[in-house]
Amino acid sequence: MAQLAAPVTVVTTADGEGRRWGFTASAVTSVSLDPPRILVGITHGSSCHQPLLEAGQFVVNVLAGRHDTLAMRFAARGTDRFAGGEFEDWPGTRLPYLPDAAVLLRCAVRDIVPVGDHDLLLAEPLEAHTGGSSGALVWYQRSFHVPVQTAHLGEAAAGAA
Ligand SMILES: Cc1cc2nc3c(=O)[nH]c(=O)nc-3n(C[C@H](O)[C@H](O)[C@H](O)COP(=O)(O)O)c2cc1C
């Protein structure tokens, strides 16, 4: 699986007392356009598992290249992941979001598919925004990467002629 490049996101939610929860997640992908659905995979052992299922809503903060340190903090145990003060409340909700993310998706859970030690949350994106950063952070071969665009196909064809 280390050969499978994946996006790096921080999935955030808030419980009934307004307490913030969040974890770094790379098991995030688009699965359907009609109806619109994305998938987030969360291990049963995650501290965020119960809060996420109970809240039934979350924000996918798609990270940019400069967020590698933040991604490690949201994967670390025994630390206050929100201590950096980067997150704000999504307007009209208590859901934390990172204004500086590359892309922000506010989602509602529609289905939960248990698979082994994970639950796959199938969620409907309700709102989408581009955030303050561009670019993407990618998890590949157990470390962070920033994608580099390959030669444009047209240019490659011209070069080969
Ligand atoms: C790059 C990266 C991607 C991760 N992706 C996921 C994921 O998709 N789902 C998941 O449950 N945990 C994922 N994790 C692990 C969590 O971020 C976190 O470390 C784990 O849930 C333990 O946190 P806890 O102390 O909240 O239980 C990932 C960690 C890293 C570093």
PDBQT file of the ligand as one rigid body, heavy atoms in Angstrom, charges set to zero:
ROOT
HETATM    1  C1  LIG A 201      -0.518  10.336   6.349  1.00  0.00    +0.000 C 
HETATM    2  C2  LIG A 201      -1.479   9.676   7.313  1.00  0.00    +0.000 A 
HETATM    3  C3  LIG A 201      -2.705   9.243   6.875  1.00  0.00    +0.000 A 
HETATM    4  C4  LIG A 201      -3.618   8.656   7.741  1.00  0.00    +0.000 A 
HETATM    5  N1  LIG A 201      -4.829   8.244   7.251  1.00  0.00    +0.000 NA
HETATM    6  C5  LIG A 201      -5.733   7.707   8.106  1.00  0.00    +0.000 A 
HETATM    7  C6  LIG A 201      -7.002   7.340   7.628  1.00  0.00    +0.000 A 
HETATM    8  O1  LIG A 201      -7.352   7.521   6.456  1.00  0.00    +0.000 OA
HETATM    9  N2  LIG A 201      -7.884   6.795   8.524  1.00  0.00    +0.000 N 
HETATM   10  C7  LIG A 201      -7.554   6.597   9.850  1.00  0.00    +0.000 A 
HETATM   11  O2  LIG A 201      -8.400   6.099  10.608  1.00  0.00    +0.000 OA
HETATM   12  N3  LIG A 201      -6.351   6.961  10.322  1.00  0.00    +0.000 NA
HETATM   13  C8  LIG A 201      -5.434   7.517   9.487  1.00  0.00    +0.000 A 
HETATM   14  N4  LIG A 201      -4.219   7.900   9.956  1.00  0.00    +0.000 N 
HETATM   15  C9  LIG A 201      -3.935   7.756  11.415  1.00  0.00    +0.000 C 
HETATM   16  C10 LIG A 201      -4.598   8.880  12.218  1.00  0.00    +0.000 C 
HETATM   17  O3  LIG A 201      -4.231  10.160  11.727  1.00  0.00    +0.000 OA
HETATM   18  C11 LIG A 201      -4.230   8.832  13.716  1.00  0.00    +0.000 C 
HETATM   19  O4  LIG A 201      -2.867   8.785  13.870  1.00  0.00    +0.000 OA
HETATM   20  C12 LIG A 201      -4.837   7.617  14.376  1.00  0.00    +0.000 C 
HETATM   21  O5  LIG A 201      -6.234   7.662  14.195  1.00  0.00    +0.000 OA
HETATM   22  C13 LIG A 201      -4.550   7.595  15.881  1.00  0.00    +0.000 C 
HETATM   23  O6  LIG A 201      -5.098   8.729  16.429  1.00  0.00    +0.000 OA
HETATM   24  P1  LIG A 201      -5.933   8.752  17.775  1.00  0.00    +0.000 P 
HETATM   25  O7  LIG A 201      -4.937   9.061  18.844  1.00  0.00    +0.000 OA
HETATM   26  O8  LIG A 201      -6.886   9.894  17.556  1.00  0.00    +0.000 OA
HETATM   27  O9  LIG A 201      -6.614   7.464  17.950  1.00  0.00    +0.000 OA
HETATM   28  C14 LIG A 201      -3.281   8.489   9.105  1.00  0.00    +0.000 A 
HETATM   29  C15 LIG A 201      -2.035   8.944   9.575  1.00  0.00    +0.000 A 
HETATM   30  C16 LIG A 201      -1.138   9.529   8.682  1.00  0.00    +0.000 A 
HETATM   31  C17 LIG A 201       0.195  10.021   9.192  1.00  0.00    +0.000 C 
ENDROOT
TORSDOF 0
